């Protein structure tokens, strides 16, 4: 029997336009997007219910994406995290590896790349996920 669970995706970025664009892109691909404008909001949203995959911007006020991912992991929210940054450097890459980020992507990123990475993350972590989404 096929599982018909709609995957829930948390999208966290302080850029409202980017958040809304990603929400539209992934809702068209069968995801239920949850949006957060900053790390604190994202942690709260992730604690409230089931999230299957999360997309975080690195540079945000209050908490970076990495700090937010670390906080979620400490709370036992062990899902695939994808981190985006407009200023990729070796320090960010090392920190991302330390918190076991599924993938680190540099902005600007194409829709094709980000959707491909999300599909890969979902397929690796959830046997019920249909990779054709």
DSSP file (Angstrom, degrees, kcal/mol; ACC not computed):
  #  RESIDUE AA STRUCTURE BP1 BP2  ACC     N-H-->O    O-->H-N    N-H-->O    O-->H-N    TCO  KAPPA ALPHA  PHI   PSI    X-CA   Y-CA   Z-CA
    1    1 A X              0   0    0      0, 0.0     2,-0.3     0, 0.0     0, 0.0   0.000 360.0 360.0 360.0 135.9    0.0    0.0    0.0
    2    2 A X        -     0   0    0      1,-0.0     2,-0.4     2,-0.0   126,-0.1  -0.620 360.0-127.7 -84.9 134.9    1.3    3.4   -1.0
    3    3 A X        -     0   0    0     -2,-0.3    -1,-0.0   125,-0.1     0, 0.0  -0.688  17.0-166.6 -80.2 130.0    1.7    6.1    1.7
    4    4 A X        +     0   0    0     -2,-0.4    -1,-0.1     2,-0.1     2,-0.1   0.063  32.1 147.0-106.7  24.4    0.0    9.3    0.6
    5    5 A X        -     0   0    0      1,-0.1     2,-0.7   123,-0.0    -2,-0.1  -0.378  47.4-132.8 -61.6 131.9    1.6   11.5    3.3
    6    6 A X        -     0   0    0     -2,-0.1    25,-0.1   123,-0.1    -1,-0.1  -0.795  27.0-123.4 -85.4 119.9    2.1   15.1    2.0
    7    7 A X        -     0   0    0     -2,-0.7    25,-3.0    23,-0.3     2,-0.5  -0.380  19.1-138.9 -67.4 140.4    5.7   16.0    3.0
    8    8 A X  E     -a   32   0A   0     23,-0.2    44,-2.5    -2,-0.1    45,-1.5  -0.863  16.9-165.4-102.6 130.1    6.0   19.1    5.1
    9    9 A X  E     -ab  33  53A   0     23,-1.9    25,-3.0    -2,-0.5     2,-0.6  -0.966  10.3-149.3-121.1 126.2    8.8   21.5    4.3
   10   10 A X  E     -ab  34  54A   0     43,-2.4    45,-3.3    -2,-0.5     2,-0.6  -0.837  13.2-167.3 -93.0 124.4   10.0   24.3    6.5
   11   11 A X  E     -ab  35  55A   0     23,-3.1    25,-2.4    -2,-0.6     2,-0.5  -0.957   6.4-177.2-116.2 115.9   11.4   27.3    4.6
   12   12 A X  E     +ab  36  56A   0     43,-3.1    45,-1.9    -2,-0.6     2,-0.3  -0.951  21.4 130.8-122.4 117.2   13.3   29.8    6.7
   13   13 A X        -     0   0    0     23,-1.9     6,-0.1    -2,-0.5    47,-0.1  -0.948  52.2-136.6-160.3 140.0   14.7   33.0    5.2
   14   14 A X  S    S+     0   0    0     45,-0.3     2,-0.9    -2,-0.3     3,-0.1   0.592  88.2  88.9 -77.2  -7.9   14.6   36.7    6.2
   15   15 A X     >  -     0   0    0      1,-0.2     4,-2.4     2,-0.0     3,-0.2  -0.806  65.5-162.5 -90.7 104.9   13.9   37.5    2.5
   16   16 A X  H  > S+     0   0    0     -2,-0.9     4,-2.7     1,-0.2     5,-0.2   0.877  87.3  54.0 -56.7 -42.6   10.1   37.4    2.2
   17   17 A X  H  > S+     0   0    0      1,-0.2     4,-2.3     2,-0.2    -1,-0.2   0.908 109.6  47.6 -60.8 -43.3   10.2   37.2   -1.6
   18   18 A X  H  > S+     0   0    0     -3,-0.2     4,-2.7     2,-0.2     5,-0.2   0.935 111.8  50.5 -63.7 -46.2   12.5   34.2   -1.5
   19   19 A X  H  X S+     0   0    0     -4,-2.4     4,-2.4     1,-0.2    -2,-0.2   0.935 113.4  45.2 -55.8 -48.7   10.4   32.4    1.1
   20   20 A X  H  X S+     0   0    0     -4,-2.7     4,-2.1     2,-0.2    -1,-0.2   0.867 111.9  51.4 -67.9 -36.8    7.2   32.9   -0.9
   21   21 A X  H  X S+     0   0    0     -4,-2.3     4,-2.6    -5,-0.2    -1,-0.2   0.943 111.9  46.6 -63.9 -47.1    8.9   31.8   -4.1
   22   22 A X  H  X S+     0   0    0     -4,-2.7     4,-2.7     1,-0.2     5,-0.3   0.890 110.2  54.3 -62.8 -38.5   10.2   28.6   -2.6
   23   23 A X  H  X S+     0   0    0     -4,-2.4     4,-2.3    -5,-0.2    -1,-0.2   0.920 110.9  45.6 -60.7 -43.5    6.8   28.0   -1.0
   24   24 A X  H  X S+     0   0    0     -4,-2.1     4,-1.8     2,-0.2    -2,-0.2   0.929 112.4  50.9 -65.6 -45.0    5.1   28.2   -4.4
   25   25 A X  H  < S+     0   0    0     -4,-2.6     4,-0.4     1,-0.2    -2,-0.2   0.926 116.9  39.3 -57.9 -47.2    7.8   26.1   -6.1
   26   26 A X  H  <>S+     0   0    0     -4,-2.7     5,-2.5     1,-0.2     3,-0.5   0.805 109.4  58.1 -81.2 -28.2    7.4   23.3   -3.5
   27   27 A X  H ><5S+     0   0    0     -4,-2.3     3,-1.5    -5,-0.3    -1,-0.2   0.880 103.8  55.0 -66.5 -34.1    3.7   23.4   -3.1
   28   28 A X  T 3<5S+     0   0    0     -4,-1.8    -1,-0.2     1,-0.3    -2,-0.2   0.714 105.8  54.0 -66.1 -20.2    3.4   22.8   -6.9
   29   29 A X  T 3 5S-     0   0    0     -3,-0.5    -1,-0.3    -4,-0.4    -2,-0.2   0.189 130.0 -92.9-101.7  15.1    5.6   19.7   -6.2
   30   30 A X  T < 5S+     0   0    0     -3,-1.5   -23,-0.3     1,-0.3     2,-0.2   0.546  82.3 131.4  92.7   7.8    3.3   18.3   -3.6
   31   31 A X      < -     0   0    0     -5,-2.5     2,-0.7   -25,-0.1    -1,-0.3  -0.607  55.0-135.0 -91.6 153.9    4.9   19.7   -0.4
   32   32 A X  E     -a    8   0A   0    -25,-3.0   -23,-1.9    -2,-0.2     2,-0.2  -0.915  31.4-149.9-102.7 102.9    3.1   21.5    2.4
   33   33 A X  E     -a    9   0A   0     -2,-0.7     2,-0.4   -10,-0.2   -23,-0.2  -0.532  14.3-166.4 -81.8 140.7    5.3   24.5    3.0
   34   34 A X  E     -a   10   0A   0    -25,-3.0   -23,-3.1    -2,-0.2     2,-0.4  -0.984  17.0-148.2-117.5 134.2    5.7   26.2    6.4
   35   35 A X  E     +a   11   0A   0     -2,-0.4     2,-0.4   -25,-0.2   -23,-0.2  -0.841  17.4 179.6-112.7 141.9    7.4   29.6    6.4
   36   36 A X  E     -a   12   0A   0    -25,-2.4   -23,-1.9    -2,-0.4     3,-0.1  -0.999  20.0-155.6-137.5 139.6    9.5   31.3    9.0
   37   37 A X  S    S+     0   0    0     -2,-0.4     2,-0.3   -25,-0.2   -25,-0.1   0.599  78.8   8.9 -89.2 -13.3   11.2   34.7    8.8
   38   38 A X  S  > S-     0   0    0     22,-0.1     4,-2.1     1,-0.1     5,-0.1  -0.952  83.3 -92.8-157.3 174.2   14.0   34.0   11.2
   39   39 A X  H  > S+     0   0    0     22,-0.5     4,-2.5    24,-0.5     5,-0.2   0.874 118.7  53.3 -64.1 -40.6   15.6   31.2   13.2
   40   40 A X  H  > S+     0   0    0      1,-0.2     4,-2.0     2,-0.2    -1,-0.2   0.931 111.3  46.5 -60.9 -45.5   13.6   31.7   16.4
   41   41 A X  H  > S+     0   0    0      1,-0.2     4,-2.7     2,-0.2    -1,-0.2   0.899 111.2  53.1 -63.2 -40.3   10.3   31.4   14.4
   42   42 A X  H  X S+     0   0    0     -4,-2.1     4,-2.8     2,-0.2    -2,-0.2   0.908 107.4  50.3 -62.6 -43.3   11.6   28.3   12.6
   43   43 A X  H  X S+     0   0    0     -4,-2.5     4,-1.7     2,-0.2    -1,-0.2   0.922 111.9  48.5 -61.4 -43.7   12.5   26.5   15.8
   44   44 A X  H  X S+     0   0    0     -4,-2.0     4,-1.3     2,-0.2    -2,-0.2   0.932 112.8  47.4 -60.9 -47.4    9.0   27.3   17.2
   45   45 A X  H  X S+     0   0    0     -4,-2.7     4,-0.9     1,-0.2     3,-0.5   0.914 110.8  51.8 -61.6 -43.8    7.4   26.0   14.0
   46   46 A X  H  < S+     0   0    0     -4,-2.8     3,-0.2     1,-0.2    -1,-0.2   0.827 109.2  50.6 -64.5 -31.9    9.5   22.9   13.9
   47   47 A X  H  < S+     0   0    0     -4,-1.7    -1,-0.2    -5,-0.2    -2,-0.2   0.760 101.4  64.0 -75.5 -25.2    8.5   22.1   17.5
   48   48 A X  H  < S-     0   0    0     -4,-1.3     2,-0.3    -3,-0.5    -1,-0.2   0.785 115.8 -24.3 -73.3 -28.3    4.8   22.5   16.8
   49   49 A X  S  < S-     0   0    0     -4,-0.9     2,-0.3    -3,-0.2    -1,-0.1  -0.909  88.6 -39.4-165.2-171.0    4.4   19.6   14.4
   50   50 A X        +     0   0    0     -2,-0.3     2,-0.4    -3,-0.0    -3,-0.1  -0.493  44.9 177.5 -73.2 129.9    5.9   17.3   11.9
   51   51 A X        -     0   0    0     -2,-0.3   -42,-0.2    -5,-0.1     3,-0.1  -0.998  10.9-172.6-128.7 133.7    8.4   18.7    9.4
   52   52 A X  S    S+     0   0    0    -44,-2.5    28,-0.8    -2,-0.4     2,-0.3   0.773  70.7   6.0 -97.1 -31.0   10.1   16.3    6.9
   53   53 A X  E     -bc   9  80A   0    -45,-1.5   -43,-2.4    26,-0.2     2,-0.4  -0.990  64.9-151.8-152.9 149.1   12.7   18.6    5.4
   54   54 A X  E     -bc  10  81A   0     26,-2.3    28,-2.9    -2,-0.3     2,-0.5  -0.986   5.7-159.8-134.5 140.0   14.0   22.1    6.1
   55   55 A X  E     -bc  11  82A   0    -45,-3.3   -43,-3.1    -2,-0.4     2,-0.4  -0.973  20.8-176.5-114.2 121.0   15.5   24.9    4.0
   56   56 A X  E     -bc  12  83A   0     26,-3.0    28,-3.0    -2,-0.5     2,-0.3  -0.958  22.7-138.2-124.1 137.1   17.5   27.5    6.0
   57   57 A X  E     - c   0  84A   0    -45,-1.9    28,-0.2    -2,-0.4     8,-0.1  -0.674  15.7-143.5 -80.4 146.1   19.2   30.7    4.9
   58   58 A X  S    S+     0   0    0     26,-2.6     7,-2.1    -2,-0.3     2,-0.9   0.964  83.8  61.0 -74.8 -53.4   22.6   31.1    6.6
   59   59 A X        +     0   0    0     25,-0.3   -45,-0.3     5,-0.2     2,-0.3  -0.662  68.7 134.3 -86.7 104.9   22.5   34.9    7.1
   60   60 A X        -     0   0    0     -2,-0.9   -22,-0.1   -47,-0.1   -23,-0.0  -0.973  56.8 -95.7-142.3 154.9   19.6   36.0    9.2
   61   61 A X  S    S+     0   0    0     -2,-0.3     2,-2.2     1,-0.1   -22,-0.5  -0.336 101.0   8.3 -68.0 156.9   19.2   38.4   12.1
   62   62 A X  S    S+     0   0    0    -24,-0.1     2,-0.4   -23,-0.1    -1,-0.1  -0.448 134.2  23.4  73.7 -68.2   19.3   37.0   15.7
   63   63 A X  S    S-     0   0    0     -2,-2.2   -24,-0.5     4,-0.0   -23,-0.1  -0.979  77.5-129.5-127.8 139.3   20.3   33.5   14.8
   64   64 A X     >  -     0   0    0     -2,-0.4     4,-2.1    -5,-0.1    -5,-0.2  -0.345  34.4-105.1 -74.0 167.4   22.1   32.2   11.7
   65   65 A X  H  > S+     0   0    0     -7,-2.1     4,-2.5     1,-0.2     5,-0.2   0.891 123.0  52.6 -59.3 -39.4   20.7   29.3    9.9
   66   66 A X  H  > S+     0   0    0     -8,-0.2     4,-2.6     2,-0.2    -1,-0.2   0.908 108.1  49.5 -64.8 -41.9   23.4   27.1   11.3
   67   67 A X  H  > S+     0   0    0      1,-0.2     4,-2.1     2,-0.2    -1,-0.2   0.890 112.4  49.0 -63.3 -37.7   22.6   28.1   14.9
   68   68 A X  H  X S+     0   0    0     -4,-2.1     4,-2.3     2,-0.2    -2,-0.2   0.900 110.7  49.2 -68.2 -41.6   19.0   27.4   14.2
   69   69 A X  H  X S+     0   0    0     -4,-2.5     4,-2.6     2,-0.2    -2,-0.2   0.923 110.4  51.5 -63.3 -44.1   19.7   24.0   12.8
   70   70 A X  H  X S+     0   0    0     -4,-2.6     4,-2.3     1,-0.2    -2,-0.2   0.917 109.9  49.5 -58.8 -43.8   21.9   23.2   15.8
   71   71 A X  H  X S+     0   0    0     -4,-2.1     4,-1.3     2,-0.2    -1,-0.2   0.908 110.7  49.9 -62.7 -42.5   19.1   24.2   18.1
   72   72 A X  H  <>S+     0   0    0     -4,-2.3     5,-2.5     1,-0.2     3,-0.3   0.915 110.3  50.3 -62.4 -42.9   16.6   22.0   16.2
   73   73 A X  H ><5S+     0   0    0     -4,-2.6     3,-1.8     1,-0.2    -2,-0.2   0.906 106.9  54.0 -62.5 -41.3   18.9   19.1   16.4
   74   74 A X  H 3<5S+     0   0    0     -4,-2.3    -1,-0.2     1,-0.3    -2,-0.2   0.808 105.6  54.9 -62.5 -28.2   19.4   19.6   20.2
   75   75 A X  T 3<5S-     0   0    0     -4,-1.3    -1,-0.3    -3,-0.3    -2,-0.2   0.443 125.1-105.4 -83.2  -0.1   15.6   19.4   20.4
   76   76 A X  T < 5S+     0   0    0     -3,-1.8     2,-1.4     1,-0.2    -3,-0.2   0.649  74.0 142.2  86.5  16.3   15.6   16.0   18.6
   77   77 A X      < +     0   0    0     -5,-2.5     2,-1.1    -6,-0.2    -1,-0.2  -0.702  24.0 175.5 -91.3  87.4   14.3   17.3   15.3
   78   78 A X        +     0   0    0     -2,-1.4     2,-0.2    -3,-0.1    -1,-0.1  -0.716  22.4 128.9-103.1  85.2   16.5   15.1   13.1
   79   79 A X        -     0   0    0     -2,-1.1     2,-0.4   -25,-0.0   -26,-0.2  -0.745  69.2 -74.8-124.2 170.3   15.4   15.8    9.6
   80   80 A X  E     -c   53   0A   0    -28,-0.8   -26,-2.3    -2,-0.2     2,-0.4  -0.597  49.2-160.8 -71.5 127.9   17.4   16.6    6.4
   81   81 A X  E     -c   54   0A   0     -2,-0.4    21,-2.0    19,-0.3    22,-1.2  -0.927   6.5-163.1-111.5 133.2   18.5   20.3    6.6
   82   82 A X  E     -cd  55 103A   0    -28,-2.9   -26,-3.0    -2,-0.4     2,-0.4  -0.975   9.6-157.4-117.0 125.4   19.5   22.2    3.5
   83   83 A X  E     -cd  56 104A   0     20,-2.6    22,-3.2    -2,-0.5     2,-0.4  -0.875   4.9-165.1-109.1 132.9   21.5   25.4    4.1
   84   84 A X  E     +cd  57 105A   0    -28,-3.0   -26,-2.6    -2,-0.4     2,-0.3  -0.924  10.9 174.2-115.0 140.8   21.7   28.2    1.6
   85   85 A X  E     - d   0 106A   0     20,-2.1    22,-3.0    -2,-0.4     3,-0.3  -0.998  32.1-154.7-146.4 144.2   24.2   31.1    1.7
   86   86 A X  S    S+     0   0    0     -2,-0.3     2,-0.1    20,-0.2    20,-0.1   0.502  98.2  47.4 -89.2  -5.9   25.2   34.0   -0.5
   87   87 A X  S    S-     0   0    0      2,-0.1     2,-0.2     0, 0.0    -1,-0.2  -0.538  76.7-175.6-135.7  67.1   28.7   34.0    1.0
   88   88 A X        +     0   0    0     -3,-0.3     2,-0.3    19,-0.2    18,-0.0  -0.466  14.1 156.7 -70.2 129.3   30.0   30.5    1.0
   89   89 A X     >  -     0   0    0     -2,-0.2     4,-2.2     1,-0.0     5,-0.2  -0.901  56.1 -95.9-142.9 174.7   33.4   30.0    2.6
   90   90 A X  H  > S+     0   0    0     -2,-0.3     4,-2.4     1,-0.2     5,-0.2   0.831 119.7  57.0 -65.7 -32.3   35.4   27.2    4.2
   91   91 A X  H  > S+     0   0    0      2,-0.2     4,-2.4     1,-0.2    -1,-0.2   0.928 109.5  44.8 -65.0 -44.1   34.3   28.2    7.7
   92   92 A X  H  > S+     0   0    0      2,-0.2     4,-2.7     1,-0.2    -2,-0.2   0.921 112.8  52.1 -64.0 -43.0   30.6   27.9    6.9
   93   93 A X  H  X S+     0   0    0     -4,-2.2     4,-1.9     1,-0.2    -2,-0.2   0.901 110.9  47.4 -60.7 -41.8   31.3   24.7    5.1
   94   94 A X  H  X S+     0   0    0     -4,-2.4     4,-2.1     2,-0.2    -1,-0.2   0.921 113.0  48.0 -65.6 -44.9   33.0   23.2    8.1
   95   95 A X  H  X S+     0   0    0     -4,-2.4     4,-1.6     1,-0.2    -2,-0.2   0.891 110.1  52.6 -63.3 -39.7   30.3   24.4   10.5
   96   96 A X  H  <>S+     0   0    0     -4,-2.7     5,-2.6     1,-0.2    -1,-0.2   0.894 109.5  49.3 -63.2 -40.1   27.6   22.9    8.2
   97   97 A X  H ><5S+     0   0    0     -4,-1.9     3,-1.4     1,-0.2    -1,-0.2   0.890 106.3  57.1 -64.6 -39.8   29.5   19.6    8.2
   98   98 A X  H 3<5S+     0   0    0     -4,-2.1    -1,-0.2     1,-0.3    -2,-0.2   0.838 110.3  42.5 -62.3 -34.7   29.7   19.7   12.0
   99   99 A X  T 3<5S-     0   0    0     -4,-1.6    -1,-0.3    -5,-0.1    -2,-0.2   0.278 116.1-115.8 -96.6  11.5   25.9   19.9   12.4
  100  100 A X  T < 5 -     0   0    0     -3,-1.4   -19,-0.3     1,-0.2    -3,-0.2   0.905  40.7-172.2  58.1  48.6   25.4   17.3    9.6
  101  101 A X      < -     0   0    0     -5,-2.6    -1,-0.2     1,-0.1   -19,-0.2  -0.520  23.0-137.6 -66.7 136.3   23.6   19.5    7.1
  102  102 A X  S    S-     0   0    0    -21,-2.0     2,-0.3     1,-0.3   -20,-0.2   0.928  80.4  -3.7 -63.5 -44.4   22.4   17.4    4.3
  103  103 A X  E     -d   82   0A   0    -22,-1.2   -20,-2.6     2,-0.0     2,-0.5  -0.997  56.9-148.6-152.2 146.4   23.5   19.9    1.6
  104  104 A X  E     -d   83   0A   0     -2,-0.3     2,-0.4   -22,-0.2   -20,-0.2  -0.978  23.4-173.4-117.3 119.6   25.0   23.3    1.5
  105  105 A X  E     -d   84   0A   0    -22,-3.2   -20,-2.1    -2,-0.5     2,-0.5  -0.904  18.7-131.8-119.0 143.0   24.0   25.4   -1.5
  106  106 A X  E     -d   85   0A   0     -2,-0.4     2,-0.2   -22,-0.2   -20,-0.2  -0.789  38.3 -95.2 -95.2 131.9   25.3   28.8   -2.7
  107  107 A X  S    S+     0   0    0    -22,-3.0   -19,-0.2    -2,-0.5     2,-0.1  -0.625 104.9  53.3 -82.6 147.4   22.8   31.6   -3.5
  108  108 A X  S    S+     0   0    0     -2,-0.2     2,-0.4     1,-0.0    -2,-0.1   0.538  82.0 175.0 -72.3 144.8   21.7   32.4   -6.1
  109  109 A X        -     0   0    0     -2,-0.1     2,-0.1    -4,-0.1    -2,-0.1  -0.932  29.7-116.8-120.7 142.3   20.6   28.8   -6.6
  110  110 A X     >  -     0   0    0     -2,-0.4     4,-2.3     1,-0.1     5,-0.2  -0.430  20.2-123.4 -75.9 152.4   18.5   27.6   -9.5
  111  111 A X  H  > S+     0   0    0      1,-0.2     4,-2.6     2,-0.2     5,-0.3   0.880 112.8  58.0 -60.1 -38.5   15.1   26.1   -8.8
  112  112 A X  H  > S+     0   0    0      2,-0.2     4,-1.8     1,-0.2    -1,-0.2   0.903 108.5  44.8 -60.1 -42.2   16.3   22.9  -10.6
  113  113 A X  H  > S+     0   0    0      2,-0.2     4,-2.4     1,-0.2     5,-0.2   0.954 114.8  45.9 -69.1 -49.4   19.2   22.5   -8.2
  114  114 A X  H  X S+     0   0    0     -4,-2.3     4,-2.2     1,-0.2    -2,-0.2   0.898 114.6  47.7 -65.1 -39.1   17.3   23.2   -5.0
  115  115 A X  H  X S+     0   0    0     -4,-2.6     4,-2.4    -5,-0.2    -1,-0.2   0.885 111.5  51.8 -68.6 -35.4   14.4   20.9   -6.0
  116  116 A X  H  X S+     0   0    0     -4,-1.8     4,-2.2    -5,-0.3    -2,-0.2   0.905 110.5  47.5 -64.7 -41.4   16.8   18.2   -7.0
  117  117 A X  H  X S+     0   0    0     -4,-2.4     4,-2.6     2,-0.2    -2,-0.2   0.903 111.8  50.2 -66.8 -41.6   18.6   18.4   -3.6
  118  118 A X  H  X S+     0   0    0     -4,-2.2     4,-2.7     2,-0.2     5,-0.2   0.924 110.5  49.9 -63.3 -43.7   15.2   18.3   -1.7
  119  119 A X  H  X S+     0   0    0     -4,-2.4     4,-2.7     1,-0.2    -2,-0.2   0.919 111.9  48.5 -59.2 -43.8   14.1   15.3   -3.7
  120  120 A X  H  X S+     0   0    0     -4,-2.2     4,-2.2     2,-0.2    -2,-0.2   0.921 111.7  49.0 -63.2 -44.4   17.4   13.5   -2.9
  121  121 A X  H  X S+     0   0    0     -4,-2.6     4,-1.7     1,-0.2    -2,-0.2   0.926 113.8  46.1 -61.4 -45.0   17.1   14.4    0.8
  122  122 A X  H  X S+     0   0    0     -4,-2.7     4,-2.5     1,-0.2     7,-0.3   0.930 112.0  50.5 -64.3 -45.8   13.5   13.1    1.0
  123  123 A X  H  < S+     0   0    0     -4,-2.7    -1,-0.2     1,-0.2    -2,-0.2   0.867 112.3  47.6 -62.8 -36.9   14.3    9.9   -1.0
  124  124 A X  H  < S+     0   0    0     -4,-2.2    -1,-0.2    -5,-0.2    -2,-0.2   0.831 121.2  34.8 -72.5 -32.4   17.2    9.1    1.3
  125  125 A X  H  < S+     0   0    0     -4,-1.7     2,-0.5     1,-0.2    -2,-0.2   0.682 118.3  45.3 -98.5 -20.1   15.4    9.7    4.6
  126  126 A X    ><  -     0   0    0     -4,-2.5     3,-1.6    -5,-0.2    -1,-0.2  -0.918  55.2-165.5-134.1 107.6   11.8    8.6    3.8
  127  127 A X  T 3  S+     0   0    0     -2,-0.5    -1,-0.1     1,-0.3    -4,-0.1   0.776  91.7  59.6 -61.1 -25.2   11.1    5.3    2.0
  128  128 A X  T 3  S+     0   0    0      2,-0.1    -1,-0.3  -126,-0.1     2,-0.2   0.638  80.5 108.8 -78.6 -13.1    7.5    6.4    1.4
  129  129 A X    <   -     0   0    0     -3,-1.6     2,-0.7    -7,-0.3  -123,-0.1  -0.433  67.1-136.3 -71.3 134.2    8.6    9.5   -0.6
  130  130 A X    >   -     0   0    0     -2,-0.2     3,-1.4     1,-0.1    -1,-0.1  -0.806   7.3-154.4 -88.9 116.8    7.9    9.3   -4.3
  131  131 A X  T 3  S+     0   0    0     -2,-0.7    -1,-0.1     1,-0.3    -8,-0.1   0.619  84.3  76.0 -69.5 -10.1   11.0   10.7   -6.0
  132  132 A X  T 3         0   0    0      1,-0.2    -1,-0.3   -13,-0.0   -13,-0.0   0.440 360.0 360.0 -80.9   1.2    8.9   11.7   -9.1
  133  133 A X    <         0   0    0     -3,-1.4    -1,-0.2   -14,-0.1    -2,-0.1   0.512 360.0 360.0 -64.6 360.0    7.4   14.8   -7.3
